Amino acid sequence: SLTATASLTGYYDVTIYGANTFRKGKHRLSYGVGLCSEPTYLWGLDYATAAHNDAGEYTSRDYGAWLNYRYAITRSLFLSLGTKYQNIAALHPDAHTMQMTVGLPHHIYALGFDLGVGIDTRQRVEYSTRGIYAAVEVTAQPQLLNNTSSNLYALNITFDYYQPLWRGATLALDLYGEFHGRSTPWLLRAELGGESRMRGYYRGRYNGNNLVAAQVELRQYVWEGLGIGLWGGAGETFSHDDRFAWRKVLPTYGAGLRWSLNALMAIRLEMAFGRDSRYFILGF
């Protein structure tokens, strides 16, 4: 598949993605390349600065490629192995962004390798109504294959649970953790917010070496492909010098509509809220 998106703000994103399955799904190979340029903001590199600071501006340019192989050990247990190349640059930073990132690199490239294991009992990936998805993935980006002075490591943990409640209703629970090594540059750190987890915050509004988030959502089918959703959650980013604290946990909540026009198209309309923040999502 080929997807391309552009906006009047100067944002554009082009991605080519493919996937092949073999032997009735026992082997799965996915791959892709992408290029994205986005005018964006930076509030700070720790909680205190990000919570009270004015935003600096810069353009994030990100291009890369990935290849992933997944082997189904049993019907629900799988093992995955992959590689990914990232090239990220912070272009045209304003004076405020330069002040917050003084002495830090504004261009990072790295080639890494992923190893993951997980359980997937969902009937389908999109719009699941029953099942569990749990996975642990470790990423290593050796110093020899990046332009930093360190080996880079990351750990991702995901647990999703879907349970039908009554006719047309599904309870969805998502627990997520992302943990990066101390030497991870700011362009590769975990970012809180966006259109998936921690809706209610601009993506990157808070960032850190580590991210933990939890969310529960009630989805109700109404009529002819029309559904509503209500959700609430909490999350936090923190680093080695800016440790986890309960007072820094950020809330999120909201409601939305999703209208499935057919098997491939849907309209998504959501309003999400956070601490001193709100996020409107309109998607097609």
N, C-alpha and C positions, 0 to 999 in steps of 0.2 A: 504494500500500500504506500501511497505517496500523499502526504498532507502538507499544506502550505498555508500559513497565516500571516497577515500583515495588518498594521494599523497606522493611522495618521500620526501617532506619536513617534514613529520611527522604529517600532517593534516589528520584527519579522522572524519566522520560524519555518524551516523546511526540514522534513524528516522522511526518510525512506526506511520502511520496516518490513520484514518478512518473517515467516515461520513455516516450518515443515515438520510434519509428524510421520513416524514410521512404525510399522508393526502394530497398528491399532492403538497408537498413542504411547507405546512403551518407550520410544525415543522421540525427543522433541528438540529441534534446532531452531533458535531464533537469532536474528541478526538485524543490524540497522546502522545508518549513518544519519547525522543531524547537524544543522547549523542554526544558531539562534543569536539574535542581537536584540537587546532590550534596554531602553533607558530605565534606570531604576534608582533606588535610594539606599542610603546607609545611615542608620541612626547611631550605631555604636557597636563596639566589640565586647561589651559586657552589659549586664542587666541594668546597672545604675545609669550608665551613659545612655543606653537605648531607651530607657523609660522616661528620661527627662531632657534628652538632647534634641535639637533641631536636626532635620535630615539633611545629609549631603547627597549630591547627585553624581552619577557616573553612568556609563553605558557598559553593560555586561555582554561580552561576546563569548559564546561558548560553542565549540564544535568538537565532534568526536565520533567514535564508532564503537560498536560492541558486538560480541558473539557469545552465545550461551547455549550449552548443551544440558538437557535435563533427561535423566534416566529414571523410569518408574520401577523401583525395586519391588513393590507390591502395588495393589490397586490404589492405595492411598499414600504410601511412603515413597518419597523421591529424593534423588541426589542430583545436584546441579554443579556444573563447572563452567566458568566463563572468563572472558578477558574483555577489558574496556580501556579505550584511550580517551583522555580528556585534555582539552586545550582551552583554558579559560583566561580571559584578560579583562581588566577594569580599564576602560578607555575613557578619555576626556573627563577625568575626575575634577570636580570643582575644588575650591580652596578648603572647604569644610571637610570633604572626604579626604583630601591630602593630609589635613591635620590629624584626622582620626587614624590614618594608616601610615603615618610617617615611619620610615625605616622598614616597611613591610613590602613584599613583592606584589606587583600589579599584573603579573603574567605567570601562569602556572601551566605546565604540561606534565602529564604522568600516564604511564601505561601500567595497568594493574591486573590482578588475577583474583577471581572470586571462587569460593567453595561454599556450597550451601547444602543443607539437609532440611526436610520438612515433611509435613503431613497435609494432605488436601482431600477432604471428603465432600466438597461442594459439588452440586450437580453441574454448575456452570460458573464461569468466572464473573460475568456481569449479572447483576440483579439476582444474586443468590438469596434463597429463602430458607435454606437449611444446610448445616454442615460446619466444618471447622477448617481453617487454614492457619497453620503454624509453621514458621520457618526461622532458621538461624543462618546468617550468611557472614562469612569473614572475607574481607578484602585486604590484599597486600599490594603496595606499590613500591617496589624496591628503589633505593636511591640511584642505582645504575640506570633506571628507566624513567627518572623524573628530573626536573631542574631545580629541586631543593637540595639541601645538604643532609637530608634524613630519609630513612625508610618510613613510609606512611602506612598506617593500619586503620581499619574500621571494622566495626561489628554492628550488624543490623538484626534486630529481633522483632518479629511480627506475630501477633495472635489475633485472629478474627473468628468470631462466633456468630452464627445465624440461627435463629430459632423462630418458627412460626408460632403465633399466639392465638389468634382467632382468624376467621375468614378474611383473607386479604391483608393480614397484618404480619409483619416480620420485625423482630427485635435484632438489631445488629450491634455487636460490640467489637471495638477495635482497640488493641493495646500495642504500642509501638515504642521501640527504643533504638536510638542511633548513637554510637559511641566512637569517637575518633581519638587517635593518639595525640599527645601533648604537642608534637611538632607539626600538626596539620596546619597549613596556611589558611588565612581567613577566607580565601575564595573557595575552599573546599569544605568548610565547616558546615555543620547542620543548621538548617534554616527553618524557623517556625512560621507557619502561616501558609496561605495559598487557597486553592480550590478543593483540597482533599482533607487533610488533617488540619486541625486548629483553624478552621474557617472562622472568619471574624478578624483576622490579622493579615496585613499585607505580607506577602512572602518575603522573608528576610527581616521583618520588623524586629525580631529578636534572633540572635544567632549565637552559637557556641560550639565547643568541642563535642558536647553531648546534648541529646534531646530525648525527653520522655513525654509521652502523650497518651491520653485515654479518652475514648469517646463512646457514647451509647446513643443509638438512633432508633426511633420508631418509624417504620415505613408502613403506610396504609394505602392499599389499592382502592380506588374509589369507583371509576367507571371508564370503560372504553380506552384503556391505556393511561388514564389520568391517575396519578398518585400524589400523596402528600408525605412530607417527612418532618419530624421534630427531633432535634438533637441537643445534647449538652456534653461538654467535655472539659478537660483541663490539660495543661502541659507546661513545660518549662525547658529552657536551654540553660546550660551552665558549663563552666570550664574548670580547669585545675586551679586557677586563681580566683574563680568566681563560682564557688561551690553551690550545690543544691540547697535551697532553703524553702520552707513551706510558705513564707510570706511572699515569695516571688512566683508562686504558681499562678498561671494566667488562666482565667475561665473563658469558655466560648459556648455560645448557644445560638439557636436560630431555627428557622422554619423555611420550607421550600416546596415547590411544585415541580413535578416531572411528568411530562406528557409524551408517551411513546407513540410516535406516528406509525412506525412499522418496526421490523426486526433490526433495522440499521440506523434509524433516525429517532431522535428525541429532543424535546425542548426542555431546558432546565432553567428554573427561576428560583433563586434563593436569596435570603437576607440573613446575614450572620453578624453576631455582635461579640465583642471582646472587651477587655478593660480599656476604656477610653479609645475605642476603636470600633469600626463597623466595616462590613465588606459586602458588596452587592455582586451577585453572580448571575449572569445571563448567558446561557450556552445553547448551542444548536448542534 
